[in-house]
Amino acid sequence: MSTATAPQTANATGTVGELLRDWRRRRRLSQLDVSLDAAVSARHLSFVETGRSRPGRDLVLHLAEYLDVPLRERNTLLLAAGYAPAFRETPLDAEAMAPVRAALQQLLTGHDPYPAIIVDGCWNVALANEAALAIMTDGVDPSLLEAPNAMRLSLHPQGLAPRVRNLPEFAEHLILRLQRQALLSADPAVAALLEEVRGYPGIEDHRAPSMAAEPSELLFVPMRLTRTDGTELAFFSTVAAFGTALDITVAELAIEQFFPADEATAAALRG
């Protein structure tokens, strides 16, 4: 039987003050911004960042919440400050997660006949509905399905990429999404995945990493796919995260739902 595990966090590479300063700068905020919006004395914040003052546990969590630090890295901040981690990481297949799995499956099933997947913070596929499985396994090298990753399946030359008719546009969209995620999350696994997919043959990335991308650039870029039977499909997708979760596993999950971009696709899927 699976049980909740001790939380896994990245190794702290500095003091809690240095880590908080890094997250503040990553969010492009000044000390004054944080002081005014998070109701923390600018002087005290400066002392915390420079190591002249040790923050209390509540202050660490308050600043982490304001700076939208991922739960995994909030544990890192707490450890760096000398406190115990606050958030657990429970395997998705644990008995305690049965209600979560049931809710996720209901979301997926409810989206049929259109594809939908549940992915973790590094785009590894945790769950998928029947429509998504039919597409993900169609003409894809079996090695990519042993530990399926949505980005690899989409852009790898032995995945769907050879049959994505608008690959340059679609690849740029996915790479932009990964760039933004890597910058906002500071997750080395996401950064490594970004570099991996950038190196795939035929994938060209002309865009420099930036957090300035408009949200509209991350939505509604269609994937135009030809199935192995010759059927042409077109999708756009939306991604939603479970932002109120208090468990690291759930907090890092997201659901990507695909919608038909034209009536021909909708009819093909309904049929």
PyMOL commands that set and color helices and strands:
alter all, ss='L'
color gray80, all
select helices_A, chain A and resi 16-26+31-38+42-50+57-66+71-80+95-111+130-136+142-145+150-155+161-163+167-185+188-198+215-218+248-251+263-270
alter helices_A, ss='H'
color red, helices_A
select strands_A, chain A and resi 116-119+125-128+223-226+232-241+254-260
alter strands_A, ss='S'
color yellow, strands_A
deselect
rebuild
show_as cartoon
